[in-house]
Amino acid sequence: MRFIDRIAASAAADPYGTAILDGGTVVSYAELWAESGRLAVRLAETGVGPGSRVALAAGRSAGHIMAALGVWRAGAAVVPLDPGATPLRRADVLHAAAPAATIADDGTVVRHGGPGPDDTAPLGLGRCAEDGYYVFTSGSTGRPKGIAMPHAALDNLVAWQLPELGERPRRRVAWFASVAFDVSLQEITCTLAAGGTLTVVPEEIRSNPGALLAWLVELRIEVLHLPYVALQMLAVQAATSPLTAQLRLTEVLTAGEALKCTPDIVRMFLSVPGVRLTNHYGPSETHVVLRHALPGDPALWPALPALGTAVPGVRVTLRDAAGAEVAPGEQGEVCVGGIVMRGYVGEGAAEASARALAGGYYRTGDFASERGGLLWFAGRKDQQVKIDGHRVELGGVESVLLEHPGVKEAVCLLTGRESLARSLVAVVVGSAEPAALRSFLSARLHPSMVPRRFVMVDALPLTSTGKADRLAAARLLEPGRV
């Protein structure tokens, strides 16, 4: 069943139920369906249809959701534009995507080009009637690289996630993710397909854990998607707040970067019994392909939990450099077949698409091993480094750092290009002294894994999607910066 048909069924079943809460704006399912239908007609009248791409200029708002539904109902693909992007990056995204139209903040449709949909994009893939959305990442050239995902990816996502969450109408789901992050599409489609209420997190509190905690309580939020860093920040706040006991959360889902079950996160889930924490894994080229609901007593959760098992609709295998599947228990690169991206648009897209999809599956660049029927993350190509001849996984160092009671957040970085000059540096938020951290790690890790330098900061730099910004953190190491 198509996700758009599920949303139509939600509107028919409960037309007066609240679909969207956006500050003082309340949108019922009847209003959502009627307005998106009118927009779909306007788009069709301008020549937008299957094979078209439509850029969405509104940020996280009721208007963005109206626009997205209108585009999908017209049969076209959405291209969410990051409201925080620089003018140059936005221009590059629009050049790569070559949208047939843009829907402005006020809902105005601005048509591009001739009277009908363009047949090809100037940078990469031709148009396809099966495309559902495009999200952009920075390619190896630094220019935006668009990922073409089919409607089937969202259909499949909704089909498997709704039974796991339970299709309870009017459940309140926070919309936290940036529109440029594919988790945003998960929040929107899964909420509306289940008849829930999508509740927009105000922009000014997304990076303020105290304000976010108060908002979750006030709005009676039940389902929350957060990247790991944002979850850690919330857990630190929850540890000392009297509001924690008033949380109505039943589901917390995390994705986007490796989950670490820090002492703060464990304490938060012990303080709010009945909340399920689920780890989702999947790059933007595949959306979610592995999931794992952490079982039992949070006090017994491993520091680095499993990625889990494959969702329906995809096939996940572990392969060596030659493309052969590894033996059970051995480490291999996570490769995904089935419902994955169609390819890239952008500079160098054709070559990048051919490399990424060689062999008929997508190579993620992540490594994992299988134990007890679950896949366990073993690091990325670009985060497995050699120090003094020893292989070091940066995430493993970060996980142990976070066990120190004086550390709230941390990222570990590699400095020096030549093998003899390589060393680790930890950028840390917290109250601990560097000497204490060095002693703490030395008692627990091989000497090659102990950072030579600790840089204390007030807050980690974050990307627009809420992940730790490692490039920005690396710039903090420049002379005179800290």
N, C-alpha and C positions, 0 to 999 in steps of 0.2 A: 504494500500500500504506500502511495506517495505521501511524503510528509505534508505537502500542501493540502491533500485531501483529509488528512488527520486534523489539520487546523480548521478546515471547513466543517468537519464533524463537531469539533469543540464549539464553534460558533453556533451551529444549529442546535446543539444540546443545551447550551446555557447562554443564550444571546445577551442576557443582562448581567452575566458574570463579568468581573473585572479582568481584562486581559493585560492592561499595562497601568502601572502607577509610576508617574514621572513627576515627582514633587507634588504640586497642586493639580496636575493633569491626571484625570482618571478616564481611561478608555475602555469601554465595554467591548465584548466580543462582537456584538452586532455592529458597533461603530467601526471597529477595526476591519471587519470583513467588507462592510459597505464602502468605506473610504479607499481601501486597497483595491477594491473592484473598480471604482471610478478611475483610479490612477492607471490601472491596467488598460482600461479602454482608451485613456488619453495617450498612453504609450503606443498602443496598437495603431491609433490614428496617425501617429507620426512615423510609422514604419518600423517600430521596435517589435521584435518577436523572436522566435527560436533562432539562435545563432547570434543574437545581439548581445553586447555587453553594455551595462548601464552603471555609471559611476554614482555612488551615493555620497553626497557632501556633508550630510548632517552627522554629528557625533552621536554619542549614546543618548538617545531620546526617543520619545514616542514617534516622532516624525521619521526617524531612521527605520523603525520597524514597519511603519505604514509603507514607506518607499520600497523596502526589501520585498514585502509581500506583493506589492503591486508589480514589481519587476518579475518575480517568480510566476505570478498568475498570468503575465503576458508571455511566459515561456522563455524569458531571457535570463542572463547570468548577472549577478551583482558584483560590483567592484567597490568594496568599502574603502573610502579615502580617510586616512589618518588625519584628524583635525590638528594634530600637533606637528605634522610634517612641515618641513621648510618649503617655501615656494618652488625651489629647484627640484626637490624630491617629488613633490606633487606633480610637477610638469613632466618629470621622467616617468612616473607611474602612468599618467594619462597618455604619454607617447607610446609606452609599451602596450598598454591595454587597448588603445584605440577605441574607446567606448562610442556606441552609436548615440548616446545621450548622457547627460548628467542631471540628476535630480538635486536641486539646490536645497539649502536649509529650509526655505519656506515652502517646499513642495513643488516649485516651478520646474518644469521639464525643459531643459536646454538641449536642443537637437544639434548634433554635429554632422558634418559632411552632407551627403546628398539625400535624396528622398527616401532611400531604403537602407537596410542594414549593409554595412561594408562586408565584402566577401573574405577579406584577409586582414590580418594584423601586420603592421610593418616590421615588427620585430619578433618573429617566431611563429607560433601556431596559427593556422587558419581558424576560422570560427567553427563552432560545432553546436548543433542544436541540443546536445546533451549536457553542455556546461551549466553548472549551477552557481558557481562563485569563483572568484579569483582573490587570493591574498598574496601580498608581496613581501619578499624578504630581500636582504642585500646580497647580491651575487658576489662571486669572487672578484669581479671588477669594481665592486663598490656601488654599482648601479642597481636599481631595483629589478628584481627578477620575479615575475608573476607566476603563480602556481594555478593551473587550470584544473579545477575539481568538478566532477560530474554531479548532477542532481542525485545520482544513486548513492553518493557518499553520505548526503544528509538523510536520504530515505533509510539507509542502512543504520546510521547512527540512531535515529529516532526509534527504529524498529527494535533494536536490542536494548537501548537504554530505558525505554519506558517500562517494560516489565521488571527491570532490575530496581528501578526507583519506586514502582507501584503507581498506577495511573489514578492519583487522587486529585480530583478537580479542586480548583481554587487554592492549591498549595502555593505559598509565596516563595518565589525564587529570586535571589538577588542577581541583577545584571551588573557584574563587576568588570568584565574584560573590556579592553579597548576594541572598538569596531574593526581595527586592523588585525586583530588576533582571531584565529579560527575558533577559539573557545567561545567567542561572542556568538557565533552562529549556532553553536551547541546550546548555549543558554536560551537563545531566542526560540529555535525550532522545537527543542524538547519540552520547553515550558508550555508553549502555545498548543502543541500537539496533544498535550495531556490535560488541557483546560486549566492550567495554572495561571498565576498572576505574576508577570514579569515586573520586578520592582527595580527601578533605575537607581543605582548607587550615585549620589551626588559627586561630581568630579572633585570638589574640594575636600572630601573626606576619604577618597580612595587611598591616599598615602598617609593618612592620619589614623593609626590603629585605635586610639582612644575614642575618636569620633565615630569610627566604623563600628566599634563594639556597641556604642550607645545606639547607633542607627539600627543595627541588627535587632536589638531588643525592642526599640520603639516600633519598628515596622513588622515585628513578629516574623522574621525571615526563617524559613524552614530548610531551604536548600541553598548552599553557597559553593561557588566555584572560585578557587584561589590558586595562583601560582605559589610554589613553596615559600619564597621569600616573604610574600604578603601573609601567608598562613603563620609563619614563624613570628612576624611582627605582631600579628593579632594575638598569638599565644602568649607572648611576653606581656602584653597588656592585660590579658585575661587572668594572668597569674595573681595579680594584686587588685583586681577590680571587683567590687561587690555586685556589679551588673552581670558577671559571668553566670551566676546561678539563675538569672532570669532569661537566658538564651532559650529560644524555641527551636534551635537547629535539630534536624533529624539526619541530614546528609551534608557532608563536606567532601567535595571532589577536588583533587589537585592534579595539575598537569603543567607542562611547559618546561620543567626542569626536574632534576632528580630529587625525589622526596627523601628527607632525612627526618627520622622520628627523634627529634631533640628532646631533652628533658622538659622544656617548656611546652612543646606540643603534647607530650604524654600527660603532663599535669592538666592541660586544658581539657583533654578528652576524659580524664578521670573525674574532672569537676563537672562535666555535663554528661551524665550517663545516658545511654541510648543513642548517642550520635555516632553514625557510621562514617569512617574515613575511607575513601576509595582512591587509590592511586591509578591515574590514567596515563597511558603512554602512547605517543604517536606523533611523528613530525608533521608539519603542515602538508607535506606531500601525500599523506595518507589519512589524516585526522586520527581519531583514537583507534588503535588496533589491539592494545593489551589493556586489561584492567584487573585490579586486585583489591577487593574489600578486605581491609585488615581485620583479622578475626580476634575474638576473645578479649582478654584483659589488656588494656593499653600499656600497663606496666611491663608486659612481656613482649611488646612489639620489638622487632629488631631495629637497630639504628638505621640500617639501609634496607627498607622493605622490598619485597619482590615487585617486579613489573606485572606479573600475573600470567593470565592465559589469554589466548586470542579471542576477539569478539567474533560473532558470526559475520560471514561475508568477506573475510580476508583469510589468507594463509600466511602464517609467520614461520620462517625457517631461520636457522643459524648456519652461515656459510663461511668457508675459508676464502682466501684471496682469489683462488681459481674459480670460485663459484660452486664448489661441491659442498653438500651438506656435511656438517661436522658430526662426529660420533656423539652419542648421548653423554652428557657431562662435560664435554669440551667447550671451550669458549669460541664463539664465532660472531660474525657480523649479523645484526638483525636485518633480515630481508623480508619484504612484504609483497605478496601477490594478491590478486583479486581486485577489489575496489580501491584503486589508488589514483593518483593524478594522471591526467592525459598528457601532461608535459608542461614546459615553461614558455612564457613569453618574456621578452626583454633582450638585452645585449648578450650575445652568445647563447641564446636559448636553444637553438637546434642541437648544438654540440652538447650542451648541458643535459638536455632531455635524453639524448642517445646514451650518454654515460650513466645517468641515474637509472634508466630503465633497461639497461643491457641485461639480456637473459630472461626478459619477461617479468621482472620483479623490480621493486625499488630497493636500492641499497641505502640504508639509513645513516651509515657512518658510526652507529652505536654498536657496542659489543655486549653480549650477554652469554650466560650459560644456563643450562636447565638442571634444576634440582627439585625432586619431589613433585614433578608435574608442573612446576612454575618456572618462568624465566626470571633471572636475576641480572640486574644491570651490572656491567663490568667496565663501564667507562666509554669515552668517545675516542676516536682517532686523534682528535686535536687536544685531548686532555690526558692522554697516556704519554708520559714523558720519561726520559732516562736521566737520572741524577747519579753520578758516580757509578755508572754501570747498572744501577738498579731501576726497574720500572716502577714509576710512582703514578698513582691515580689521584689527581687533584681533589676529586670529590671525597675520597677516603680521608685525606688530611682534614678537609673541612668538617667532615662528620665527627672526628675525634675532637677538634677544636670546640665544636658546639656542645660537647659534654662538659666543658668547664663552666662552672656556675657564673663566672664573670664575663661570659661571652654571649651576646645576643644574636649577632649575625657575623658571618665571616665568608670571605672568598680567598682562595689560594691561587696565586699567579706564578708563572714561570718567567724569570728574567734571564737575559743573556742568550745569544744565538749559538755560540760555539759550545761544544760539549764541556770543555773545561771551565767555562765561565757561567754555566747554567746554575741557577739557584732558585729556591722557592721564597716567595714573599707572601705573607698573610695580611690582608686588609681586614680589620676587626672593628666591630661595634661592641662596646662593653666597658666594664670598669676594671678589667684585669690589667696588670702590668706586664709588659713584654717579657720580663725575666721570669715571671710566674708562668706565663704561657709556654715559654721555651722549656722550663722544667717539667711542666705537666705533659707536654708532648714527648719529651725525651724519655719519660718513664713508660710510654705506651707505644712508641713507634720506632721503626728503624731510623738510625741517624740520617739517612738520605731523605727521609720524609719530614724532617723537622725544618721549618722555614728558618732561613738565616736572619730574616728581618720581619718585624711586626710593625705595621702601620695602623695606629688607632685613629678612627674617624667617628664623627657623630652619627652618620648614616651612610649606608651603601648607596651608590648611584643605581638607579633603576631604569630599565627601558620603558617605553610607553605601554608595554604589555604587562609590566609589573615584575619582570625577571631581573635578576642581578645583572647589571651592565658591566661585563668584565673589561671591555675596552675602556670605558670611563674610569673604572677602578684602576686600571693600569696607568692611566694618565696621572692619577694621584701620586704615583711613585716618582714622577719627574721632579728634579731639584726645585725647591722653593714652593712646591704645591702643598705639602703638609709639614 
